[in-house]
């Protein structure tokens, strides 16, 4: 895209506004392992479907126990900051018979020590479908008792694909050649039906490795020209490079898996002790999945109903850290677990920081997070790290009632 005839330079070029949480929020202790995925672009920070297209959003979750439950779900349209502040009626943003859908009968777990029921559904479907682009929340309610209660909320996006996003990443940041950070740039080429008049009508969100809590959000363009826009030389788009994610896998409770030292049955619940982790002082290349979870079991069974729940015991040997250092097990899958539950505590008997999480068997990509990612002493930051960046481009012309999502793209970047 040529921007020789730039006619407007954004005064907000470096401004990034904090968006609300977009990770799944669980409100009932009996709900576990909520997964929200798209039929394409599985590495997207939030699943995306094209407006009027054939793609589907798949939502799955487990309810601990085999007792019958009744769940229903509905949709909410959110603004670009993932806030419920738009003055829209449900009929403005979705096609639906009565505004809610019943989730069909779940599947009971098979031959597992921990009993659970697996539920799933897809959107759009014959009973409900979004009819405008933008950000959406799916609210799932437990309707089994006398009073309906919110079980969890998860999120997805609908895009019009009216703009083509061309991303770029470099370690030569505006703070100089840097060994710990990566800087993002992007350009967008608009379709003929779009003609933004001011940079304030466009908002870009950039998400690294699906970590919505640390996204660069609502960044207005550095430059706007007929037919396109550019985002460059903006502090909000400089990210800590991080390190490759760690990983473990447990496909069977009969034997340890990758990075698992032992598996045992205790009080009718399985326990898996992971190999002790250590701080990373140097970069070491490894194929990773940037924080995702994938259900998996050995053999030909169904991981959705055959994988057991296991208490996974994490340990981190970090003798240089003070006993009260705040550390969390982190990953895209971990964001739906309360921070207090996944925070590590110091165990004087072993000299390690430890955490204990009840999780479904499968493959886990994880890391250790601290209060400051820029100075994380456990993972550290290395310019060589492969990271996945997801771009969401929103458009709200003057007088419009909602934020349209006009383009999205996920791109993997490895410095050379």
C-alpha positions as CSV (number, residue, x, y, z in Angstrom):
1,X,0.0,0.0,0.0
2,X,1.4,3.4,-1.0
3,X,0.9,6.2,1.6
4,X,2.8,9.0,-0.3
5,X,-0.3,11.2,-0.1
6,X,-0.8,11.1,3.7
7,X,-3.4,13.7,4.6
8,X,-3.9,13.0,8.3
9,X,-1.5,12.1,11.0
10,X,-2.9,10.7,14.2
11,X,-2.4,12.8,17.3
12,X,-3.3,9.6,19.2
13,X,-0.5,7.7,17.4
14,X,0.9,6.2,20.6
15,X,-2.3,5.8,22.6
16,X,-3.5,2.4,23.7
17,X,-6.6,2.1,25.8
18,X,-7.0,-0.9,28.1
19,X,-9.8,-3.3,27.0
20,X,-11.9,-5.4,29.3
21,X,-11.2,-9.1,29.9
22,X,-11.9,-11.3,26.9
23,X,-10.8,-14.6,28.4
24,X,-13.4,-17.2,29.5
25,X,-14.8,-16.5,32.9
26,X,-16.1,-19.4,34.9
27,X,-18.6,-18.6,37.7
28,X,-19.4,-22.2,38.9
29,X,-16.9,-24.4,40.6
30,X,-18.4,-27.5,38.9
31,X,-17.6,-26.1,35.4
32,X,-14.2,-27.2,34.0
33,X,-12.2,-27.1,30.8
34,X,-14.2,-24.6,28.7
35,X,-12.8,-24.6,25.2
36,X,-14.0,-22.1,22.5
37,X,-12.5,-22.7,19.1
38,X,-13.0,-21.9,15.4
39,X,-13.2,-24.2,12.5
40,X,-10.3,-22.3,10.9
41,X,-7.4,-20.3,12.3
42,X,-7.0,-22.3,15.5
43,X,-4.2,-20.0,16.8
44,X,-6.5,-16.9,16.9
45,X,-6.5,-15.1,20.2
46,X,-10.3,-15.2,20.1
47,X,-12.1,-17.5,17.6
48,X,-13.3,-15.7,14.5
49,X,-16.0,-16.5,11.9
50,X,-16.8,-14.6,8.8
51,X,-20.2,-12.9,8.6
52,X,-22.4,-15.0,6.5
53,X,-19.7,-17.7,6.0
54,X,-19.6,-21.4,6.6
55,X,-17.2,-21.3,9.6
56,X,-18.5,-22.4,13.1
57,X,-17.6,-21.5,16.6
58,X,-17.4,-24.7,18.8
59,X,-17.9,-24.4,22.6
60,X,-17.4,-27.3,24.9
61,X,-17.2,-27.7,28.6
62,X,-17.4,-30.3,31.4
63,X,-19.7,-30.4,34.4
64,X,-18.2,-32.4,37.3
65,X,-20.6,-35.2,38.1
66,X,-23.1,-37.4,36.3
67,X,-26.3,-35.7,37.5
68,X,-28.6,-34.3,34.9
69,X,-28.1,-30.6,34.3
70,X,-30.0,-28.1,32.0
71,X,-27.9,-25.4,30.4
72,X,-29.0,-22.6,28.0
73,X,-27.0,-19.9,26.2
74,X,-27.5,-16.5,24.7
75,X,-25.5,-13.8,23.0
76,X,-24.4,-10.3,23.7
77,X,-22.8,-7.9,21.3
78,X,-19.8,-5.9,22.7
79,X,-17.9,-2.9,21.6
80,X,-14.3,-2.9,20.4
81,X,-13.1,-2.6,24.0
82,X,-15.1,-5.8,24.9
83,X,-17.6,-3.7,27.0
84,X,-21.3,-4.2,27.2
85,X,-22.0,-0.5,26.4
86,X,-23.7,-0.6,23.1
87,X,-27.4,0.5,22.8
88,X,-28.5,-2.5,20.7
89,X,-31.5,-4.8,21.1
90,X,-30.9,-8.6,20.6
91,X,-32.8,-8.4,17.3
92,X,-30.2,-5.8,16.1
93,X,-27.3,-8.3,16.3
94,X,-28.7,-11.8,16.2
95,X,-31.3,-14.0,14.5
96,X,-33.0,-16.1,17.1
97,X,-36.3,-17.8,17.8
98,X,-36.6,-16.6,21.4
99,X,-33.2,-15.2,22.3
100,X,-31.8,-18.3,23.9
101,X,-30.9,-21.9,23.0
102,X,-31.0,-25.1,25.0
103,X,-27.8,-27.2,25.1
104,X,-28.7,-30.7,24.2
105,X,-28.1,-33.6,26.7
106,X,-24.5,-34.1,27.6
107,X,-22.2,-37.1,27.2
108,X,-21.2,-39.0,30.4
109,X,-17.5,-39.6,31.0
110,X,-16.5,-43.2,30.5
111,X,-14.3,-45.3,32.9
112,X,-12.9,-42.2,34.6
113,X,-12.1,-41.9,38.3
114,X,-13.5,-38.4,38.3
115,X,-17.1,-38.4,37.0
116,X,-18.1,-35.6,34.6
117,X,-20.6,-34.8,31.9
118,X,-19.3,-33.2,28.6
119,X,-21.4,-30.6,26.8
120,X,-20.9,-28.9,23.4
121,X,-22.6,-26.7,20.8
122,X,-21.8,-24.7,17.7
123,X,-22.6,-21.3,16.4
124,X,-24.1,-20.2,14.1
125,X,-26.9,-22.8,14.0
126,X,-30.5,-23.1,12.9
127,X,-31.8,-21.5,16.1
128,X,-29.3,-18.7,16.6
129,X,-26.8,-16.7,14.4
130,X,-25.1,-13.3,14.6
131,X,-26.2,-10.9,11.9
132,X,-23.6,-8.1,12.3
133,X,-19.8,-8.1,12.8
134,X,-18.0,-7.3,15.9
135,X,-17.2,-8.8,19.3
136,X,-19.6,-11.2,21.0
137,X,-20.0,-12.8,24.4
138,X,-21.7,-16.2,24.9
139,X,-23.4,-16.4,28.3
140,X,-24.1,-20.0,29.4
141,X,-26.6,-20.4,32.3
142,X,-27.4,-23.3,34.6
143,X,-31.1,-23.6,34.4
144,X,-31.4,-26.7,36.5
145,X,-32.6,-25.3,39.7
146,X,-35.3,-22.9,40.8
147,X,-33.2,-19.9,39.9
148,X,-31.1,-19.5,36.7
149,X,-27.5,-18.8,37.4
150,X,-24.6,-17.8,35.2
151,X,-22.2,-20.7,34.7
152,X,-19.6,-19.1,32.5
153,X,-19.0,-16.5,29.7
154,X,-16.8,-17.0,26.7
155,X,-16.1,-14.9,23.6
156,X,-15.7,-14.9,19.8
157,X,-15.7,-12.4,16.9
158,X,-17.5,-12.0,13.6
159,X,-15.6,-10.3,10.8
160,X,-16.7,-8.7,7.6
161,X,-13.2,-9.0,6.0
162,X,-13.5,-5.6,4.3
163,X,-9.9,-4.8,5.0
164,X,-6.6,-6.7,4.3
165,X,-4.1,-6.5,7.2
166,X,-0.4,-6.8,6.3
167,X,1.6,-7.3,9.5
168,X,5.3,-6.9,10.2
169,X,7.5,-7.6,13.3
170,X,11.0,-6.6,14.0
171,X,13.5,-6.6,16.9
172,X,14.8,-3.2,15.8
173,X,12.4,-1.2,18.0
174,X,12.0,2.6,18.4
175,X,13.9,2.1,21.6
176,X,16.9,0.9,19.6
177,X,18.2,-2.5,18.6
178,X,16.8,-4.6,21.4
179,X,17.6,-8.1,22.6
180,X,14.4,-8.5,24.7
181,X,11.5,-6.9,22.7
182,X,9.7,-7.1,19.4
183,X,8.0,-4.2,17.7
184,X,4.8,-4.7,15.6
185,X,3.9,-2.7,12.5
186,X,0.8,-3.1,10.3
187,X,-0.8,-1.7,7.3
188,X,-4.4,-2.1,6.2
189,X,-5.9,-1.9,2.7
190,X,-9.6,-1.1,2.6
191,X,-12.2,-2.4,0.3
192,X,-14.1,0.0,-1.9
193,X,-17.1,0.2,0.5
194,X,-14.9,1.7,3.3
195,X,-13.8,5.3,3.5
196,X,-12.7,6.3,7.0
197,X,-12.5,10.0,7.3
198,X,-10.5,10.3,10.5
199,X,-8.2,8.0,12.4
200,X,-10.6,8.0,15.3
201,X,-12.9,5.8,13.3
202,X,-10.3,3.0,13.2
203,X,-9.1,0.9,16.2
204,X,-6.5,-1.8,16.1
205,X,-6.0,-4.5,18.7
206,X,-2.8,-6.7,18.6
207,X,-2.6,-9.8,20.8
208,X,0.5,-11.8,21.4
209,X,0.1,-15.6,21.8
210,X,-3.6,-15.2,22.6
211,X,-2.9,-13.4,25.9
212,X,-5.8,-10.9,25.9
213,X,-4.8,-9.6,29.3
214,X,-1.7,-8.0,27.8
215,X,-2.9,-6.9,24.4
216,X,-2.2,-3.6,22.7
217,X,-5.8,-2.4,22.4
218,X,-7.6,0.3,20.5
219,X,-4.5,1.8,18.9
220,X,-5.4,4.5,16.4
221,X,-3.4,4.7,13.1
222,X,-0.2,6.5,12.8
223,X,-1.2,7.5,9.4
224,X,-4.4,7.5,7.3
225,X,-4.6,7.8,3.5
226,X,-7.2,7.1,0.8
227,X,-7.7,3.4,0.7
228,X,-5.5,2.4,3.7
229,X,-3.9,3.1,7.0
230,X,-0.6,2.4,8.8
231,X,0.4,1.6,12.4
232,X,4.1,2.1,13.1
233,X,6.5,3.9,15.5
234,X,4.0,3.4,18.4
235,X,5.2,2.4,21.9
236,X,1.9,0.5,22.4
237,X,3.1,-2.0,19.7
238,X,6.4,-2.9,21.4
239,X,6.0,-6.2,23.1
240,X,8.3,-8.1,25.5
241,X,9.6,-11.0,23.4
242,X,9.2,-13.6,26.2
243,X,10.5,-17.2,25.8
244,X,9.2,-20.4,24.2
245,X,6.5,-22.0,26.3
246,X,7.1,-25.1,28.4
247,X,4.9,-28.2,27.8
248,X,3.8,-31.4,29.3
249,X,1.4,-34.2,28.2
250,X,-0.5,-36.9,29.9
251,X,-2.5,-39.2,27.6
252,X,-3.0,-42.1,30.1
253,X,-3.2,-42.4,33.8
254,X,-1.5,-45.8,33.5
255,X,2.0,-44.3,32.8
256,X,3.8,-40.9,32.9
257,X,3.8,-38.8,29.8
258,X,6.1,-36.0,28.6
259,X,7.5,-34.0,31.5
260,X,5.6,-36.1,34.0
261,X,7.6,-38.0,36.7
262,X,4.8,-40.1,38.2
263,X,1.1,-40.8,38.2
264,X,-0.7,-42.3,41.2
265,X,-4.3,-42.9,42.4
266,X,-5.0,-41.4,45.8
267,X,-8.4,-41.2,47.4
268,X,-10.1,-42.1,44.1
269,X,-8.4,-39.1,42.3
270,X,-5.3,-39.3,40.1
271,X,-2.3,-37.2,40.9
272,X,0.5,-36.5,38.5
273,X,3.8,-35.0,39.6
274,X,5.5,-32.9,36.9
275,X,9.3,-32.7,36.5
276,X,10.7,-29.8,38.4
277,X,11.2,-26.7,36.3
278,X,14.0,-24.2,36.6
279,X,14.5,-20.6,35.6
280,X,15.7,-20.0,32.1
281,X,18.8,-17.9,31.8
282,X,19.4,-18.5,28.1
283,X,17.2,-19.0,25.0
284,X,16.8,-22.5,23.8
285,X,14.7,-23.1,20.7
286,X,11.8,-25.5,21.1
287,X,8.6,-26.2,19.1
288,X,5.8,-24.9,21.3
289,X,2.1,-24.1,21.0
290,X,2.1,-20.7,22.7
291,X,-0.1,-21.6,25.7
292,X,-2.8,-23.8,24.2
293,X,-4.5,-26.9,25.7
294,X,-5.4,-29.9,23.6
295,X,-7.4,-32.8,25.0
296,X,-5.7,-36.1,24.2
297,X,-5.7,-39.8,25.2
298,X,-3.8,-42.8,24.1
299,X,-5.5,-45.4,21.9
300,X,-8.7,-44.8,19.9
301,X,-11.0,-43.4,22.5
302,X,-12.8,-40.1,22.7
303,X,-10.7,-37.5,24.7
304,X,-13.8,-35.5,25.4
305,X,-15.3,-38.2,27.6
306,X,-12.4,-40.6,28.2
307,X,-9.7,-38.3,29.5
308,X,-9.6,-38.3,33.3
309,X,-9.3,-35.3,35.6
310,X,-5.9,-35.3,37.4
311,X,-4.3,-33.2,40.1
312,X,-1.2,-31.9,38.4
313,X,1.6,-30.9,40.8
314,X,3.8,-28.1,39.5
315,X,7.2,-27.3,41.0
316,X,9.7,-24.6,40.2
317,X,13.2,-24.5,41.6
318,X,14.2,-20.8,41.8
319,X,16.7,-20.3,44.7
320,X,17.5,-16.8,43.7
321,X,13.9,-15.6,44.2
322,X,12.6,-14.5,47.6
323,X,10.0,-16.7,49.3
324,X,7.2,-14.2,48.7
325,X,7.7,-13.7,45.0
326,X,4.4,-13.7,43.2
327,X,4.4,-16.4,40.4
328,X,1.5,-17.9,38.5
329,X,1.1,-20.9,36.1
330,X,0.1,-19.2,32.9
331,X,-1.2,-20.0,29.4
332,X,-4.3,-19.4,27.3
333,X,-6.0,-22.4,29.0
334,X,-5.0,-21.1,32.5
335,X,-6.7,-17.7,32.0
336,X,-10.1,-19.2,33.0
337,X,-8.7,-20.4,36.3
338,X,-8.8,-17.8,39.2
339,X,-5.3,-16.3,39.8
340,X,-5.3,-17.4,43.4
341,X,-5.8,-21.0,42.4
342,X,-2.9,-21.1,40.0
343,X,-0.5,-19.0,42.1
344,X,2.6,-20.8,43.2
345,X,3.6,-20.8,46.9
346,X,7.0,-21.5,48.4
347,X,7.5,-25.0,49.9
348,X,10.3,-24.8,52.5
349,X,10.6,-28.7,52.6
350,X,11.5,-28.9,48.9
351,X,13.0,-25.4,48.4
352,X,10.6,-25.1,45.4
353,X,7.6,-22.9,44.5
354,X,4.6,-25.2,44.0
355,X,1.1,-25.2,42.6
356,X,-1.6,-27.9,42.4
357,X,-4.3,-27.8,39.7
358,X,-7.2,-30.1,38.9
359,X,-7.0,-30.4,35.1
360,X,-8.2,-32.7,32.3
361,X,-5.7,-35.0,30.8
362,X,-4.1,-33.9,27.5
363,X,-1.4,-31.6,26.1
364,X,-0.6,-28.4,28.0
365,X,1.6,-25.5,26.8
366,X,2.4,-23.3,29.8
367,X,4.8,-20.8,31.3
368,X,5.4,-19.0,34.6
369,X,4.2,-15.4,34.8
370,X,5.3,-12.7,37.3
371,X,3.9,-9.3,38.0
372,X,6.3,-7.7,35.5
373,X,6.7,-9.5,32.2
374,X,9.5,-7.1,31.2
375,X,11.6,-8.3,34.1
376,X,10.3,-11.9,34.5
377,X,13.3,-13.7,36.2
378,X,11.9,-17.1,35.4
379,X,11.3,-17.1,31.7
380,X,13.2,-13.9,30.8
381,X,12.9,-12.2,27.4
382,X,14.8,-13.2,24.2
383,X,14.5,-11.6,20.8
384,X,14.7,-15.0,19.1
385,X,11.4,-16.2,20.5
386,X,8.7,-17.3,18.1
387,X,5.5,-15.5,18.8
388,X,2.0,-15.5,17.3
389,X,0.3,-12.1,16.8
390,X,-3.4,-11.7,16.1
391,X,-4.7,-8.4,14.7
392,X,-8.3,-7.2,15.0
393,X,-9.3,-4.0,13.0
394,X,-12.5,-2.2,14.1
395,X,-14.4,0.6,12.3
396,X,-17.0,2.9,13.7
397,X,-18.0,5.7,11.4
398,X,-19.6,8.8,12.8
399,X,-23.2,8.3,13.9
400,X,-22.9,4.4,13.9
401,X,-24.3,2.5,16.8
402,X,-21.7,-0.3,17.1
403,X,-18.1,-1.2,16.3
404,X,-17.7,-3.3,13.2
405,X,-14.9,-5.8,12.9
406,X,-13.6,-5.2,9.3
407,X,-10.5,-7.4,9.3
408,X,-8.5,-9.9,11.3
409,X,-5.3,-11.8,10.8
410,X,-3.1,-14.2,12.8
411,X,0.6,-14.3,11.9
412,X,3.5,-16.3,13.4
413,X,6.8,-14.4,13.7
414,X,10.2,-15.8,14.2
415,X,13.2,-13.4,14.0
416,X,16.0,-14.4,11.7
